[in-house]
Amino acid sequence: MAKNKKGEGFHSAAGLIRYFDSEDDKALKVNPWLVVAMCVAASVIVVVLGSLYPT
């Protein structure tokens, strides 16, 4: 049977916090509104193409 490890969650969470807190200056930064606009545009294209070329 596996034993319960009570202190393990804190150590793994601390590693994730340290990983996400470090921000890379070379990383590509995308405006969240651009992502939303691209999703809306892709949805519109799919609906329009679906109505133009029904199966």
C-alpha positions as a Markdown table, in Angstrom:
| # | Residue | x | y | z |
|---|---|---|---|---|
| 1 | Met | 0.0 | 0.0 | 0.0 |
| 2 | Ala | 1.2 | 3.5 | -0.7 |
| 3 | Lys | 1.9 | 5.8 | 2.2 |
| 4 | Asn | 0.4 | 9.3 | 2.3 |
| 5 | Lys | 3.0 | 12.1 | 1.9 |
| 6 | Lys | 1.6 | 15.2 | 3.6 |
| 7 | Gly | 4.4 | 17.7 | 2.8 |
| 8 | Glu | 4.8 | 16.8 | -0.9 |
| 9 | Gly | 2.3 | 19.3 | -2.3 |
| 10 | Phe | 4.0 | 22.4 | -1.0 |
| 11 | His | 7.4 | 21.4 | -2.5 |
| 12 | Ser | 5.9 | 20.8 | -6.0 |
| 13 | Ala | 3.8 | 24.0 | -5.8 |
| 14 | Ala | 6.9 | 26.0 | -4.8 |
| 15 | Gly | 8.7 | 24.8 | -8.0 |
| 16 | Leu | 5.7 | 25.8 | -10.2 |
| 17 | Ile | 5.5 | 29.2 | -8.6 |
| 18 | Arg | 9.2 | 29.8 | -9.2 |
| 19 | Tyr | 8.9 | 28.6 | -12.8 |
| 20 | Phe | 6.0 | 30.8 | -13.6 |
| 21 | Asp | 7.4 | 33.9 | -11.8 |
| 22 | Ser | 10.4 | 34.0 | -14.0 |
| 23 | Glu | 9.6 | 35.9 | -17.1 |
| 24 | Asp | 11.8 | 35.6 | -20.2 |
| 25 | Asp | 12.5 | 38.9 | -22.0 |
| 26 | Lys | 13.1 | 37.1 | -25.3 |
| 27 | Ala | 9.6 | 35.4 | -25.2 |
| 28 | Leu | 7.0 | 36.3 | -27.7 |
| 29 | Lys | 4.4 | 38.5 | -26.1 |
| 30 | Val | 0.9 | 38.4 | -27.6 |
| 31 | Asn | -1.9 | 40.7 | -26.6 |
| 32 | Pro | -4.8 | 38.6 | -25.2 |
| 33 | Trp | -7.3 | 40.6 | -27.3 |
| 34 | Leu | -5.5 | 39.5 | -30.4 |
| 35 | Val | -6.0 | 35.8 | -29.5 |
| 36 | Val | -9.7 | 36.5 | -28.9 |
| 37 | Ala | -10.0 | 38.3 | -32.2 |
| 38 | Met | -8.3 | 35.5 | -34.1 |
| 39 | Cys | -10.6 | 32.9 | -32.5 |
| 40 | Val | -13.7 | 34.9 | -33.5 |
| 41 | Ala | -12.3 | 35.4 | -37.0 |
| 42 | Ala | -11.6 | 31.6 | -37.3 |
| 43 | Ser | -15.1 | 30.8 | -36.1 |
| 44 | Val | -16.7 | 33.2 | -38.6 |
| 45 | Ile | -14.6 | 31.7 | -41.5 |
| 46 | Val | -15.7 | 28.2 | -40.5 |
| 47 | Val | -19.4 | 29.2 | -40.3 |
| 48 | Val | -19.2 | 31.0 | -43.7 |
| 49 | Leu | -17.4 | 28.2 | -45.4 |
| 50 | Gly | -19.9 | 25.7 | -43.9 |
| 51 | Ser | -22.8 | 27.6 | -45.3 |
| 52 | Leu | -21.2 | 28.0 | -48.7 |
| 53 | Tyr | -20.1 | 24.4 | -49.1 |
| 54 | Pro | -22.6 | 22.2 | -47.3 |
| 55 | Thr | -21.9 | 18.5 | -47.2 |
